[in-house]
Amino acid sequence: MKERVFTRCVRIAAISLAGLPVLASAQDAEENLVIHVTEGRVSDNADAILASEPVNRLASDPSVSLSRMGGRGLEPVVRGQSQERVDVLLDGIRVEGACPNRMDPPTSRLSSALAPALEIRTNNRTLRWGPIAGGQVIATTADPQFNDGATTGHITVGGSDNGSGKLINAAAAVGSEDAWLRLSGGYDEADDYEDGDGNKVRSAYKNAEGRADAAWTAESGFFIKGMVSRQEESDVKYAGSGMDAPKTDTDLYRLEFGAPVADGEWSLLTWQADVDHTMDNFSLRPVGAMKMQTDSTTQTRGLRFTLDQSPNSSTDWAVGADLETNDWDATLFNVTNPMPMAVSFMWPGVERERIGLFAEGFRRLASDIKVGAGVRYDRVEMDATKADDVASMGMTPAMLYQSAYGTTDVKAEDNNVSGFVSGEWRLRQNQALTLTASHSVRSPSVTERYLARNTMSDSWIGNPDLDTEKHHKLELALSGSKNQWSWKPVVWVDQVDDFVLRYQETPADCGKPKGCTRYENIDARLFGVEMMVGWTDGTWDSSSALASVRGENRDDDKALPQIPPVQFVQTLGWQSMGHRIEAQWQLARRQDRIDPDSGLDAGTSPGYGVFNLSGSHPLMEYLTFNWALDNLFDNTWAPHVSRSNTDPFNPDAVRVNEPGRTLRAALTARW
């Protein structure tokens, strides 16, 4: 499969690059028209300087919950769906995690030094990055702004009292708007923090990153952008896992070409992402009866070509093709003795190849009516190349799949067709009604299909025979503004055929003392309502946001796992002469609709209310002071979706608790 994919990549790249001179000269730069997709919600960057993990900024959106396992690796849950159902795109590239237990979700790769803008997409208003099953997190890093100077950059130094956190990051760029080079990097670390009851939570970590990117644009409009980055996480502790992560290294490479052509532009993006991850139960915690270690790697290669056109002021259309290959490998070793023994091939050399084609268009039929539609086809092939390799107890992954599900074929071939139609009607009094219907098909993930963990005490086995997930979504939104007010109510429903459900078999059913984890297809339905109301007079501003989602297992007439409760966020802000102070109140109702058989819900959860304060103050022309006082009243709380706590510091906790009262502060110099 690798040789076949490499040949296709070279062929596509050669054909595309051969046409660069013709395409670059086809249109002057001033006629460059690009389709701008504006659907989605963008996170506020006010807290970007203080956040050691940028995804934490999404906590201000009540439709997003963050699942915590330790001090790093927060997992976003969008409208009750998470993990493989939420795609993460870093400047257009897709990065996969290298931990079967998701210690390193893709959002942990976001740069702290450059603080990307984060956008949440919940339905198919474009298909260029793939169909949306649960949601997409779009992270976009801004180009440097030189403002008629030759250099620009920043240096930030900060810390926090709870956990003795420390951070320093910097970025410096030289050049102009047409040609520039930027270097950035940062380091942050923290010890175990304390929750509201004063109990320590295993959450210490160290994180270092470095990045170099550059861009050049010719007079004709032809441009080229490149990026290379390295991230090293070390000594990361997890309260919600039986193992910690002494090492995770990530290397990213990105190269993009583009130019004006006809009534728009074309672009060709290629990328590579390599992740090496090690987790064990002895490096950062007392050694038990056996020393266990998992070494895992993920390699991603991608190529995407897109052509955007705007033939007139009322029509936009785009077509494109992409190719992506992934290789996953993870082996669990018993390293108690000098000669390590392979216990399980958890990801048995899994390879995935995906080829996608899309076409979409948008047309304004009248001044107050705009319609759009798109279709996408994805061919997905997956295979476990080590399915016949023997691990401990004489079992191969193929034997585990057959024993658990009766399946003997480990290869999977999916032909996924997705699409959408949308309509926008502008009403009186600055209001707009938007209706979007979409059909999204998701292939099961490497874990859902191929995980093969088998020990004396438990087993966790994927199902190669899983069908693809089909999401049928309908969303209706009404946005409007009048005088100093703005609002946006939303109602939506997601009917899912062949939803991939993780469930737990009892020891009596599977013969393992701690039970067994399995996967099956079911029919499910998720639906919800959201409401956002804002007000501002230029000095004072207020926003209220509420989100509620309900998930149903229609086969068994019970709740889906990991569904967040009703959540509400109220903010009140004041700003004047560059100063800003904001108060935020986060509330959540109790959640008693759970799926205890999934192994994902850590029981029911109580409601909570958390009060936060933050501020930003210019001290002089180039120096700014930022601060935040989180959890002002030192409450003990945890989001419903966070992991079960296995922390020996806090054995009575049901979930991994959030930090207690925490003061964070940072100084930033910009030039």
C-alpha positions as CSV (number, residue, x, y, z in Angstrom):
1,M,0.0,0.0,0.0
2,K,2.8,2.4,0.9
3,E,4.5,2.1,-2.6
4,R,1.2,2.6,-4.3
5,V,0.4,5.7,-2.3
6,F,3.9,7.2,-2.8
7,T,3.6,6.7,-6.6
8,R,0.3,8.5,-6.6
9,C,1.6,11.4,-4.5
10,V,4.6,11.9,-6.9
11,R,2.3,11.7,-10.0
12,I,-0.2,14.2,-8.6
13,A,2.6,16.6,-7.4
14,A,4.4,16.4,-10.8
15,I,1.2,17.1,-12.8
16,S,0.3,20.1,-10.5
17,L,3.8,21.6,-10.5
18,A,4.1,21.2,-14.3
19,G,1.3,23.6,-14.7
20,L,2.6,26.3,-12.3
21,P,3.9,28.7,-14.9
22,V,0.7,28.7,-17.0
23,L,-1.5,29.1,-14.0
24,A,0.6,31.8,-12.4
25,S,0.5,34.0,-15.5
26,A,-3.2,33.4,-16.2
27,Q,-4.4,36.2,-14.0
28,D,-3.1,39.4,-12.4
29,A,-2.9,39.5,-8.6
30,E,-5.5,42.2,-8.2
31,E,-8.2,39.9,-9.6
32,N,-7.6,37.2,-7.1
33,L,-11.0,36.2,-5.7
34,V,-11.1,33.5,-3.0
35,I,-14.2,31.8,-1.5
36,H,-14.3,32.7,2.2
37,V,-16.3,30.2,4.3
38,T,-17.6,32.0,7.3
39,E,-19.8,29.4,9.0
40,G,-18.7,28.6,12.5
41,R,-17.8,30.2,15.8
42,V,-14.4,31.7,16.6
43,S,-12.9,31.6,20.0
44,D,-11.9,34.8,21.8
45,N,-8.1,35.3,21.8
46,A,-8.1,37.4,25.0
47,D,-6.9,34.4,27.1
48,A,-4.5,33.1,24.5
49,I,-1.4,34.5,26.2
50,L,-2.1,32.7,29.4
51,A,-3.3,29.4,28.1
52,S,-0.5,26.8,28.1
53,E,-2.8,24.6,26.0
54,P,-4.7,26.7,23.4
55,V,-7.8,24.4,23.2
56,N,-8.6,25.4,26.8
57,R,-10.0,28.7,25.2
58,L,-12.9,26.7,23.8
59,A,-14.3,26.3,27.4
60,S,-16.1,29.6,27.0
61,D,-18.4,28.0,24.3
62,P,-21.2,26.0,26.1
63,S,-21.6,23.7,23.0
64,V,-18.0,22.5,23.7
65,S,-16.9,20.5,26.7
66,L,-13.3,19.6,27.5
67,S,-12.5,16.1,28.7
68,R,-9.6,16.1,31.1
69,M,-7.2,13.1,31.8
70,G,-4.3,15.1,33.2
71,G,-2.5,18.4,33.0
72,R,-2.3,18.2,29.2
73,G,-4.3,16.5,26.4
74,L,-7.7,18.1,26.8
75,E,-10.2,16.4,24.5
76,P,-12.9,18.6,22.9
77,V,-16.5,17.3,23.0
78,V,-18.6,19.1,20.4
79,R,-22.4,18.8,20.7
80,G,-21.9,15.5,22.6
81,Q,-19.5,13.9,20.1
82,S,-15.7,13.6,20.5
83,Q,-12.5,11.8,19.6
84,E,-12.6,10.5,16.1
85,R,-15.9,12.3,15.4
86,V,-14.2,15.7,15.9
87,D,-11.6,16.5,13.2
88,V,-8.7,18.9,14.1
89,L,-7.1,20.9,11.3
90,L,-3.9,22.8,12.0
91,D,-3.5,25.4,9.3
92,G,-5.2,23.0,6.9
93,I,-3.3,19.9,7.8
94,R,-4.7,16.9,9.7
95,V,-2.6,15.3,12.5
96,E,-3.4,12.0,14.2
97,G,-2.6,11.2,17.8
98,A,-0.1,8.4,18.6
99,C,-1.7,7.1,21.9
100,P,-4.3,4.4,21.8
101,N,-5.7,5.8,25.1
102,R,-5.7,9.3,23.6
103,M,-3.2,10.9,25.9
104,D,-2.3,13.1,23.0
105,P,-5.4,14.2,21.1
106,P,-4.7,16.3,18.0
107,T,-5.5,19.5,19.8
108,S,-2.4,19.0,22.0
109,R,-0.4,19.9,18.9
110,L,-1.7,23.5,18.8
111,S,1.1,26.1,19.2
112,S,1.1,28.1,22.4
113,A,3.8,30.5,21.1
114,L,1.6,31.6,18.1
115,A,-1.8,31.3,19.7
116,P,-3.9,30.2,16.6
117,A,-7.5,31.4,16.2
118,L,-9.9,28.5,16.9
119,E,-13.1,28.0,14.9
120,I,-15.8,25.4,15.6
121,R,-17.7,23.9,12.7
122,T,-20.7,21.7,13.3
123,N,-22.1,21.0,9.9
124,N,-21.1,20.8,6.2
125,R,-21.0,24.3,4.9
126,T,-18.0,23.2,2.9
127,L,-16.5,19.8,2.1
128,R,-12.9,20.8,1.2
129,W,-11.6,19.4,4.5
130,G,-13.8,16.4,4.6
131,P,-17.3,15.7,5.9
132,I,-18.2,16.7,9.4
133,A,-19.5,13.9,11.6
134,G,-19.5,15.6,15.0
135,G,-17.5,18.7,14.5
136,Q,-14.3,20.3,13.2
137,V,-11.8,22.4,15.1
138,I,-10.1,24.7,12.7
139,A,-6.9,26.3,14.0
140,T,-5.5,29.1,11.9
141,T,-2.2,30.8,12.5
142,A,-2.1,34.4,11.4
143,D,0.7,35.7,9.2
144,P,3.0,38.3,10.8
145,Q,1.9,41.9,10.4
146,F,4.8,44.3,9.8
147,N,2.9,47.6,9.7
148,D,5.6,49.3,7.4
149,G,8.4,47.9,9.6
150,A,11.0,45.2,8.8
151,T,10.6,43.2,11.9
152,T,7.8,42.1,14.3
153,G,7.5,39.7,17.2
154,H,6.7,39.2,20.9
155,I,8.1,37.7,24.1
156,T,5.8,36.4,26.9
157,V,6.9,35.4,30.4
158,G,4.3,34.1,32.8
159,G,3.3,31.6,35.5
160,S,0.6,30.3,37.8
161,D,0.5,29.7,41.5
162,N,-1.6,26.4,41.6
163,G,0.9,23.8,40.3
164,S,3.8,26.3,40.1
165,G,3.3,26.7,36.4
166,K,5.9,28.6,34.3
167,L,5.8,29.6,30.7
168,I,7.9,31.5,28.2
169,N,7.4,31.9,24.5
170,A,8.5,34.1,21.8
171,A,8.2,34.8,18.0
172,A,10.2,37.0,15.7
173,A,9.6,37.7,12.0
174,V,11.6,39.6,9.5
175,G,10.6,40.7,6.0
176,S,7.5,42.3,4.5
177,E,4.0,41.4,3.6
178,D,5.3,39.8,0.4
179,A,8.2,37.8,1.8
180,W,8.9,36.9,5.4
181,L,10.6,34.5,7.7
182,R,9.4,33.8,11.2
183,L,10.9,31.8,14.1
184,S,8.9,30.9,17.2
185,G,9.2,28.7,20.2
186,G,8.2,28.2,23.8
187,Y,8.6,26.2,27.0
188,D,6.1,25.6,29.8
189,E,5.9,23.3,32.7
190,A,3.8,22.7,35.8
191,D,3.7,20.5,38.9
192,D,0.6,18.6,40.2
193,Y,-2.2,21.1,40.9
194,E,-4.7,21.0,43.8
195,D,-8.4,20.8,43.4
196,G,-10.9,22.9,45.4
197,D,-10.6,20.5,48.4
198,G,-6.8,20.8,48.5
199,N,-6.2,17.4,47.1
200,K,-3.4,17.0,44.6
201,V,-4.2,15.8,41.1
202,R,-1.6,14.0,39.0
203,S,-1.2,16.7,36.3
204,A,2.5,17.7,36.0
205,Y,4.0,18.1,32.6
206,K,6.8,19.7,30.5
207,N,6.3,21.0,27.0
208,A,8.7,22.5,24.6
209,E,8.1,23.6,21.0
210,G,9.9,25.3,18.1
211,R,8.7,26.4,14.7
212,A,10.0,28.0,11.5
213,D,7.7,29.3,8.8
214,A,8.2,31.5,5.7
215,A,6.2,32.8,2.8
216,W,6.9,34.5,-0.6
217,T,4.4,36.1,-3.0
218,A,5.3,37.1,-6.5
219,E,3.9,40.2,-8.4
220,S,1.8,37.8,-10.4
221,G,0.1,36.5,-7.2
222,F,1.9,33.2,-7.2
223,F,2.8,32.3,-3.6
224,I,4.6,29.6,-1.6
225,K,4.5,28.9,2.1
226,G,6.5,26.5,4.2
227,M,6.5,25.4,7.8
228,V,8.5,23.0,10.0
229,S,7.9,22.4,13.7
230,R,9.0,20.2,16.6
231,Q,7.1,19.6,19.8
232,E,8.5,17.6,22.8
233,E,6.3,16.7,25.7
234,S,7.9,15.0,28.6
235,D,7.1,13.6,32.1
236,V,3.3,14.1,31.6
237,K,1.2,12.7,34.4
238,Y,-2.4,11.5,34.1
239,A,-4.8,11.1,36.9
240,G,-7.3,9.5,34.6
241,S,-5.1,6.6,33.3
242,G,-3.1,3.7,34.7
243,M,-0.1,5.0,32.8
244,D,1.8,8.3,32.3
245,A,3.7,9.6,29.2
246,P,7.4,10.2,29.8
247,K,7.9,11.1,26.1
248,T,5.9,12.4,23.1
249,D,7.7,13.9,20.1
250,T,5.9,15.5,17.2
251,D,7.4,16.7,13.9
252,L,5.2,18.6,11.4
253,Y,6.1,19.7,7.8
254,R,3.9,21.8,5.6
255,L,4.4,23.2,2.1
256,E,1.7,25.1,0.1
257,F,1.7,26.6,-3.4
258,G,-1.0,28.8,-5.0
259,A,-1.7,31.4,-7.6
260,P,-4.6,33.4,-9.2
261,V,-6.2,31.7,-12.1
262,A,-9.2,32.8,-14.2
263,D,-11.8,34.2,-11.7
264,G,-10.2,32.8,-8.5
265,E,-7.2,30.9,-7.4
266,W,-5.7,27.4,-7.1
267,S,-3.7,25.9,-4.2
268,L,-1.7,22.8,-3.6
269,L,-0.9,21.8,0.0
270,T,1.2,18.9,1.1
271,W,2.1,17.9,4.6
272,Q,3.8,15.3,6.8
273,A,3.2,14.6,10.6
274,D,5.2,12.1,12.6
275,V,4.4,11.4,16.3
276,D,6.4,9.1,18.6
277,H,4.8,8.3,22.0
278,T,5.8,6.3,25.0
279,M,3.6,5.5,28.0
280,D,4.4,3.4,31.0
281,N,3.3,2.6,34.6
282,F,6.7,3.0,36.3
283,S,8.7,6.1,35.1
284,L,6.6,8.7,37.0
285,R,4.8,6.6,39.6
286,P,5.6,3.8,42.1
287,V,6.4,0.5,40.4
288,G,3.7,-2.2,40.7
289,A,3.9,-5.9,40.3
290,M,4.8,-5.6,36.6
291,K,6.4,-2.9,34.6
292,M,4.4,-2.2,31.5
293,Q,5.3,0.1,28.6
294,T,3.6,0.9,25.3
295,D,5.7,2.3,22.4
296,S,3.6,3.8,19.6
297,T,4.0,5.8,16.4
298,T,1.8,7.6,13.9
299,Q,2.8,8.8,10.5
300,T,0.5,11.0,8.3
301,R,1.2,12.1,4.7
302,G,-1.2,14.4,2.9
303,L,-1.8,16.2,-0.4
304,R,-4.7,18.5,-1.3
305,F,-5.4,20.4,-4.5
306,T,-8.2,23.0,-4.5
307,L,-9.6,25.3,-7.2
308,D,-11.8,28.3,-6.1
309,Q,-13.7,30.4,-8.6
310,S,-16.0,33.4,-8.5
311,P,-17.1,33.9,-12.1
312,N,-19.4,36.8,-11.0
313,S,-20.5,38.6,-7.9
314,S,-23.3,36.2,-7.2
315,T,-21.6,32.8,-7.8
316,D,-18.8,30.9,-6.1
317,W,-17.8,27.4,-6.7
318,A,-14.9,25.1,-5.8
319,V,-13.5,21.7,-6.7
320,G,-10.7,19.7,-5.3
321,A,-9.0,16.4,-4.6
322,D,-6.9,15.1,-1.7
323,L,-4.9,12.1,-0.7
324,E,-4.0,11.1,2.8
325,T,-2.1,8.1,4.2
326,N,-1.7,7.0,7.8
327,D,0.4,4.4,9.5
328,W,-0.2,3.4,13.1
329,D,1.8,1.0,15.2
330,A,1.6,0.4,19.0
331,T,3.0,-2.5,21.0
332,L,2.4,-3.1,24.7
333,F,5.5,-4.6,26.4
334,N,6.1,-6.3,29.7
335,V,9.5,-4.9,30.7
336,T,9.7,-6.3,34.2
337,N,12.5,-8.7,33.2
338,P,15.7,-7.7,31.3
339,M,14.2,-9.1,28.1
340,P,11.0,-7.2,27.2
341,M,8.1,-9.4,26.1
342,A,5.4,-8.2,23.6
343,V,2.1,-8.6,25.4
344,S,-0.2,-7.1,22.7
345,F,0.1,-5.5,19.3
346,M,-2.4,-2.8,20.3
347,W,-2.3,-1.1,16.8
348,P,-1.0,-4.0,14.7
349,G,0.8,-2.1,11.9
350,V,-2.4,-0.5,10.7
351,E,-2.4,1.3,7.3
352,R,-5.1,3.6,6.0
353,E,-5.3,5.2,2.6
354,R,-8.0,7.8,1.8
355,I,-8.6,9.5,-1.6
356,G,-11.2,12.2,-1.7
357,L,-12.9,14.3,-4.4
358,F,-15.3,17.2,-3.8
359,A,-17.3,19.8,-5.6
360,E,-19.4,22.6,-4.2
361,G,-21.1,25.8,-5.2
362,F,-22.9,28.8,-3.7
363,R,-25.2,31.2,-5.6
364,R,-27.1,34.3,-4.6
365,L,-30.5,34.1,-6.2
366,A,-31.6,37.5,-5.0
367,S,-30.3,40.2,-2.7
368,D,-31.8,38.3,0.2
369,I,-31.5,34.7,-0.8
370,K,-28.3,32.6,-1.1
371,V,-28.2,28.8,-1.7
372,G,-25.4,26.3,-1.7
373,A,-24.7,22.6,-2.3
374,G,-21.8,20.2,-2.4
375,V,-20.9,16.6,-2.8
376,R,-17.8,14.6,-1.7
377,Y,-16.6,11.1,-2.4
378,D,-14.0,9.3,-0.2
379,R,-12.4,6.0,-0.9
380,V,-11.0,4.5,2.3
381,E,-8.9,1.4,2.5
382,M,-7.6,0.0,5.9
383,D,-5.5,-3.1,6.7
384,A,-3.6,-4.5,9.8
385,T,-0.3,-5.7,8.5
386,K,0.7,-7.4,11.8
387,A,-2.7,-9.1,12.3
388,D,-1.0,-12.5,12.2
389,D,1.9,-11.7,14.5
390,V,1.9,-13.7,17.7
391,A,2.0,-11.9,21.1
392,S,1.9,-13.3,24.6
393,M,-0.4,-16.3,25.4
394,G,0.0,-17.4,21.7
395,M,-2.7,-15.0,20.5
396,T,-2.5,-12.9,17.3
397,P,-4.7,-9.8,16.7
398,A,-6.5,-11.8,14.0
399,M,-7.3,-14.5,16.5
400,L,-8.6,-11.8,19.0
401,Y,-10.9,-10.3,16.3
402,Q,-12.3,-13.8,15.4
403,S,-12.8,-14.7,19.1
404,A,-14.6,-11.4,19.9
405,Y,-16.7,-10.9,16.7
406,G,-16.3,-14.0,14.6
407,T,-14.7,-12.0,11.8
408,T,-11.8,-13.4,9.8
409,D,-11.2,-10.5,7.3
410,V,-9.2,-7.6,8.7
411,K,-9.1,-5.6,5.5
412,A,-11.7,-2.8,5.1
413,E,-12.8,-0.9,2.0
414,D,-15.3,2.0,2.3
415,N,-16.9,4.1,-0.4
416,N,-18.2,7.2,1.4
417,V,-20.5,9.7,-0.3
418,S,-21.3,12.9,1.6
419,G,-23.1,16.1,0.7
420,F,-25.0,19.1,1.8
421,V,-27.6,21.7,0.8
422,S,-28.0,25.1,2.5
423,G,-30.1,28.2,2.2
424,E,-29.8,31.6,3.7
425,W,-32.6,34.1,3.8
426,R,-32.0,37.7,4.9
427,L,-35.1,39.0,6.8
428,R,-36.1,42.4,8.0
429,Q,-34.5,44.1,11.0
430,N,-31.0,42.7,10.3
431,Q,-31.9,39.1,10.7
432,A,-30.9,36.0,8.7
433,L,-32.4,32.6,8.7
434,T,-30.1,29.7,7.7
435,L,-31.1,26.1,7.0
436,T,-28.5,23.4,6.4
437,A,-29.2,19.7,5.6
438,S,-26.2,17.4,5.3
439,H,-25.2,13.7,4.9
440,S,-21.8,12.8,6.3
441,V,-20.2,9.4,6.2
442,R,-17.3,8.5,8.7
443,S,-15.1,5.4,8.4
444,P,-14.4,3.8,11.8
445,S,-11.1,4.8,13.4
446,V,-8.0,2.7,13.8
447,T,-8.9,2.1,17.5
448,E,-12.5,1.2,16.8
449,R,-11.6,-1.3,14.1
450,Y,-8.2,-2.7,15.1
451,L,-7.2,-2.1,18.7
452,A,-6.0,-5.5,20.1
453,R,-5.1,-5.3,23.7
454,N,-5.3,-8.6,25.6
455,T,-3.9,-9.2,29.1
456,M,-4.6,-11.6,31.9
457,S,-6.9,-9.1,33.6
458,D,-8.8,-7.5,30.7
459,S,-9.1,-7.0,26.9
460,W,-9.9,-4.1,24.6
461,I,-10.5,-5.3,21.0
462,G,-11.6,-3.4,18.0
463,N,-14.1,-4.7,15.4
464,P,-12.8,-4.9,11.8
465,D,-16.3,-5.7,10.6
466,L,-17.8,-2.3,11.6
467,D,-19.9,-0.5,9.1
468,T,-19.3,3.2,8.3
469,E,-21.2,5.8,10.3
470,K,-23.9,7.8,8.4
471,H,-24.9,11.2,9.9
472,H,-28.0,12.9,8.6
473,K,-28.1,16.4,10.0
474,L,-30.5,19.3,9.9
475,E,-29.8,22.6,11.5
476,L,-31.9,25.8,11.6
477,A,-30.4,29.1,12.9
478,L,-31.7,32.6,13.2
479,S,-29.1,35.3,13.6
480,G,-29.9,39.0,14.1
481,S,-28.9,42.3,15.6
482,K,-30.6,45.5,16.5
483,N,-29.2,48.6,18.1
484,Q,-26.8,47.3,20.8
485,W,-28.1,43.7,20.8
486,S,-27.3,40.6,18.9
487,W,-28.8,37.1,19.1
488,K,-28.6,33.6,17.5
489,P,-30.9,30.7,18.5
490,V,-30.1,27.3,16.9
491,V,-32.0,24.0,16.8
492,W,-30.4,20.9,15.3
493,V,-30.8,17.1,14.9
494,D,-28.4,14.4,13.9
495,Q,-29.8,11.0,13.0
496,V,-27.0,8.5,12.9
497,D,-27.2,5.1,11.1
498,D,-24.6,2.6,12.2
499,F,-23.2,4.7,15.1
500,V,-20.1,3.1,16.5
501,L,-20.8,2.3,20.1
502,R,-18.1,1.3,22.6
503,Y,-19.5,-1.0,25.3
504,Q,-18.2,-3.1,28.2
505,E,-18.6,-6.8,28.7
506,T,-18.8,-8.1,32.2
507,P,-16.2,-10.5,33.6
508,A,-18.9,-13.3,33.5
509,D,-19.4,-12.6,29.8
510,C,-15.8,-12.5,28.6
511,G,-13.8,-14.4,31.3
512,K,-11.5,-11.5,32.3
513,P,-11.5,-10.2,35.9
514,K,-11.8,-6.5,34.8
515,G,-14.1,-7.1,31.9
516,C,-13.7,-6.5,28.2
517,T,-14.2,-3.5,25.9
518,R,-15.9,-4.1,22.5
519,Y,-17.5,-2.1,19.6
520,E,-20.7,-2.5,17.7
521,N,-23.0,-0.6,15.3
522,I,-26.3,0.9,16.5
523,D,-28.8,3.5,15.4
524,A,-28.6,6.7,17.4
525,R,-30.0,10.2,17.5
526,L,-28.6,13.4,18.9
527,F,-30.5,16.7,19.0
528,G,-30.1,20.0,20.8
529,V,-30.8,23.7,21.1
530,E,-28.4,26.6,21.5
531,M,-29.0,30.3,22.3
532,M,-26.6,33.2,22.2
533,V,-27.5,36.8,23.2
534,G,-25.0,39.7,23.3
535,W,-25.1,43.4,24.2
536,T,-22.6,46.2,24.1
537,D,-22.4,49.9,24.3
538,G,-18.7,50.1,23.4
539,T,-17.5,50.3,27.0
540,W,-19.5,47.5,28.7
541,D,-20.5,44.3,27.0
542,S,-22.4,41.2,28.1
543,S,-23.0,37.8,26.5
544,S,-25.2,34.9,27.5
545,A,-24.8,31.4,25.9
546,L,-26.7,28.2,26.5
547,A,-26.4,24.8,25.0
548,S,-28.3,21.6,25.6
549,V,-27.9,18.2,23.8
550,R,-29.6,14.9,24.2
551,G,-28.2,11.6,22.8
552,E,-30.2,8.5,22.4
553,N,-29.3,4.9,21.7
554,R,-32.3,4.0,19.6
555,D,-31.6,0.2,19.5
556,D,-31.6,-0.2,23.3
557,D,-33.8,2.9,24.1
558,K,-31.2,4.4,26.5
559,A,-28.8,7.3,26.7
560,L,-25.6,7.6,24.6
561,P,-22.4,7.9,26.7
562,Q,-20.4,11.1,27.2
563,I,-23.2,13.5,26.6
564,P,-22.6,16.8,28.5
565,P,-25.4,18.3,30.6
566,V,-27.2,21.6,29.9
567,Q,-24.4,24.3,30.1
568,F,-24.6,28.1,30.4
569,V,-21.9,30.7,30.2
570,Q,-22.5,34.3,31.2
571,T,-19.8,37.0,30.7
572,L,-19.6,40.7,31.6
573,G,-16.8,42.8,30.3
574,W,-15.5,46.4,30.6
575,Q,-12.9,48.0,28.3
576,S,-11.4,51.5,28.1
577,M,-8.2,52.9,26.6
578,G,-6.8,49.4,25.9
579,H,-7.7,48.0,29.4
580,R,-10.2,45.1,29.6
581,I,-11.6,43.3,32.6
582,E,-14.0,40.4,32.2
583,A,-16.1,38.3,34.6
584,Q,-17.3,34.9,33.5
585,W,-19.8,32.5,35.2
586,Q,-19.8,28.9,33.9
587,L,-22.8,26.7,35.0
588,A,-23.8,23.2,34.3
589,R,-26.8,21.1,35.3
590,R,-26.4,17.7,36.8
591,Q,-26.2,14.8,34.3
592,D,-28.0,11.6,35.3
593,R,-28.6,10.3,31.7
594,I,-25.6,8.0,31.3
595,D,-24.6,4.7,29.7
596,P,-22.9,2.7,32.5
597,D,-22.2,-0.2,30.1
598,S,-20.0,1.9,27.8
599,G,-17.0,2.1,30.2
600,L,-16.8,5.8,29.2
601,D,-19.2,7.5,31.7
602,A,-17.7,7.7,35.2
603,G,-21.2,7.7,36.8
604,T,-23.7,10.5,37.1
605,S,-22.4,14.0,37.8
606,P,-23.5,16.9,40.0
607,G,-24.1,20.4,38.6
608,Y,-21.6,23.1,39.2
609,G,-21.0,26.9,39.0
610,V,-17.5,28.4,38.5
611,F,-16.7,32.1,38.6
612,N,-13.6,33.4,36.7
613,L,-12.0,36.9,36.4
614,S,-9.5,38.0,33.9
615,G,-7.9,41.3,32.7
616,S,-5.5,42.8,30.2
617,H,-3.7,46.1,30.7
618,P,-1.2,48.0,28.6
619,L,1.6,49.2,30.8
620,M,3.4,51.1,28.0
621,E,3.4,51.2,24.2
622,Y,4.9,47.8,23.7
623,L,4.3,46.1,27.1
624,T,1.0,44.4,28.2
625,F,0.1,42.7,31.5
626,N,-2.5,39.9,31.4
627,W,-3.9,38.1,34.4
628,A,-6.7,35.6,35.3
629,L,-8.2,34.4,38.5
630,D,-9.8,31.0,37.7
631,N,-12.3,29.3,40.0
632,L,-12.5,32.4,42.3
633,F,-14.5,30.6,45.1
634,D,-12.2,27.5,45.0
635,N,-15.0,25.0,44.1
636,T,-14.3,21.3,43.6
637,W,-15.7,20.4,40.2
638,A,-15.2,18.4,37.0
639,P,-16.9,18.4,33.6
640,H,-19.2,15.4,33.2
641,V,-17.2,14.2,30.2
642,S,-13.8,14.0,32.0
643,R,-12.1,10.7,32.6
644,S,-12.5,8.5,35.7
645,N,-10.0,9.3,38.3
646,T,-7.4,6.5,39.0
647,D,-5.2,8.9,40.9
648,P,-3.7,7.5,44.1
649,F,-3.6,11.1,45.5
650,N,-7.4,11.3,45.3
651,P,-8.9,7.8,45.3
652,D,-12.4,8.9,46.2
653,A,-12.9,11.3,43.3
654,V,-15.2,10.0,40.5
655,R,-13.6,12.2,37.8
656,V,-10.4,14.1,37.3
657,N,-11.2,17.3,39.1
658,E,-10.3,20.7,37.6
659,P,-7.8,23.0,39.4
660,G,-8.9,24.9,42.5
661,R,-8.4,28.7,42.8
662,T,-5.6,29.6,40.4
663,L,-3.9,32.9,39.7
664,R,-2.2,33.2,36.3
665,A,-0.2,36.2,35.1
666,A,2.0,37.1,32.2
667,L,3.9,40.0,30.7
668,T,4.1,40.3,26.9
669,A,6.4,42.6,25.0
670,R,5.4,43.3,21.3
671,W,7.2,45.2,18.6
